[in-house]
């Protein structure tokens, strides 16, 4: 699944739009991680425990968003974004969202084709 933060994909034609898709999770920080992060924040620097939780959460919501897009028949997601919100003192909501689309790579000779789209078109048979 091709995922971009832009509203279009260079070298591709958006042939169908399936609507907004998202992946969502709400995470609670464990007390041990909070204590360690709190102590580490006194000295400054990266809070590795919280960074790891956020990284894993983002990966999880991406998987959920891609699954929803694939279920709708999409092969790409445009305008992808992350959003986070804090709920209560210990919960964090992490959301990935974007627009599920069917993106057709432009073949060699088509206006707007790129080297990548030409290769993809050959591979998928859309450039013959």
C-alpha positions, -999 to +999 in steps of 0.1 A: +000+000+000+014+033-011+009+060+017+017+097+011+011+128+031+005+148-001-029+152-017-017+135-049+009+109-060+034+121-086+032+098-116-002+084-106-037+091-116-063+088-088-090+067-104-113+062-075-118+077-040-131+054-013-133+079+015-115+085+048-099+056+066-084+056+100-066+035+126-071+044+163-058+033+196-059+046+231-029+038+253-024+040+290+010+046+304+021+021+330+031+034+364+067+020+361+072+038+328+058+070+341+081+069+371+112+062+350+102+088+325+095+113+353+129+108+368+146+109+334+128+142+326+145+158+356+179+153+339+167+162+304+170+142+273+149+117+254+123+097+274+131+064+256+103+044+273+077+069+261+093+072+227+090+034+223+054+034+233+045+062+208+065+044+180+047+011+186+013+029+188+019+047+155+028+014+138-004-002+152-027+026+139-010+025+105-017-013+103-053-007+112-057+022+087-041+002+059-064-028+066-094-006+064-082+009+031-075-025+016-109-038+027-125-010+007-104-019-024-078+009-022-042+005-032-030+038-018-037+064+009-033+101+003-032+131+027-022+108+056-018+124+090-012+114+126-032+130+154-028+126+191-049+137+221-045+133+258-074+119+277-074+121+315-039+121+329-027+087+318-044+080+284-032+090+250-053+086+218-032+080+187-049+082+153-037+078+117-060+089+090-061+097+053-081+092+021-082+057+006-078+058-032-072+036-062-040+051-078-030+040-113+007+044-122+012+064-154+030+045-181+059+057-202+048+084-226+019+096-205+020+132-194+032+133-158+048+099-158+078+094-135+106+068-135+089+051-106+054+051-122+068+037-154+084+008-135+052+002-115+031+004-147+053-023-163+051-045-132+014-042-128+006-044-166-010-010-167+016+003-190+012-022-219 
